[in-house]
């Protein structure tokens, strides 16, 4: 018997809450949604059917606000205000997951509902769907999906399999013909898990999410290791998917094989279409270069051969400092800086074109894919210029960062195009007839003109070409030395 009725059981209160959520700005609405979802944990004990209905209603009410929050975050992913949007998205999905956990616990002890009741199927589907949403927002912060969230989603998929409900169409939008299945939602979750999101910038993580939806028709899980099966999920252990180096001849009954190989022709066709396009209407809100780069990334990650390192890594030891921000890096190279960053990073390994570092401190300026960093290596006093290519947090809250070296001997250079002068960084020795890469603020190096560069006592003439890379606060341009 319910002694303390939850406020949202009153129809007028529920209508008012939904109106406030729909008409508020995204941050305010998401905070309110989190408050209501968390209230189910302590305010009142609800009948399980009513609890499930309210959680579903709040889940649906949140989706437009979450899309708006994601857009605000991606519009300035490395700005200080964007941290708020990222935190709100993560906190919302954590609260939503706990609410679905509460519903699942209630359904597990409610023997009045048949095992194949549509309510059970809908909650299982939404549990898996919320896990995929949480994975994307966790990836924005370069964290993996928490183990308990994966276990919850895996258990929901396994329960649906046991009652034969994996492919039962379920309406997920009231008043609209929007349907999905638990199989479809779990495949999306597995696809995101196998996409190496820790190697992508926030915009490309969003592009990956949209590409997985775009390719959903070509993605599937099978009980047999068919051609194109590159990953396996063990439902008996509820373990996350792993790459298959070799397909088993007699797989256990609990293995399911993810076949991204079936989507590779669609990726190739999409890449050819985008190469001739000026925009990507199917991926609204994302830049064309980000979409095309993400297509190449997925083709590489899901291909028949696992991605291989170009050069062998060697275990090394030592401490080093990392500087971020183009202006600060330039001051370190010139010796004008009044201080040097603390040697807070431990060197793990190195190869011909990069190195791996680790730290117990989370520096948000370093821990983002695409960031430009200056690394002060060892006792030599030498600076190396590098780009962040991978960010990964381990269970002990330590962060590992993979860095790609773009210059082992960066030199500060004064540039002048006849109208203005600015300071850049030369990545290679300047030799007439060859090309060099120059790092400076975005928009300074314009293709089609000439730029004079003063390097110490030398004067060079450069012809800027196109940008070869770019990121927060910097652009790398290729220039011919004439």
Secondary structure, 3 states (H helix, E strand, C coil): CCCCCCHHHCHHHHHHHHHHHHHCCHHHHHHHHHHHHHHCCCCCCCCHHHHHHHHHHHHHHHHHHHHHHHHHHHHCCCCCCHHHHHHHHHHHHHHHHHHHHHHHHHHHCCCCCCCCCHHHHHHHHHHHHHHHHHHHHHHHCCCCCCHHHHHHHHHHHHHHHHCCCCCCCEECCCCCCCEECHHHHHHHHHHHHCCCHHHCCHHHHHHHHHHHHHCHHHCCEECCCCCCCCEEEECCCCEEEEECCCCCCCCCCCEEEECHHHHHHHHHHHHHHHHCCCCCHHHCCCCHHHHHHHHHHHHHHCCCCCCCCCCCCEECCCEEEEEECHHHHHHHHHCCCCCCCCCCEEEEEEECCEEEEEECCCCCCCCCCCCEEEEEECCCCEEEEEEEEEEEECCCCCEEEEEEEEECCCEEEEEECCCCEEEEEECCCCCCCCEEEEEECCCCCCCCCCEEEEECCEEEEEEEEEEEEEECCEEEEEEEEC
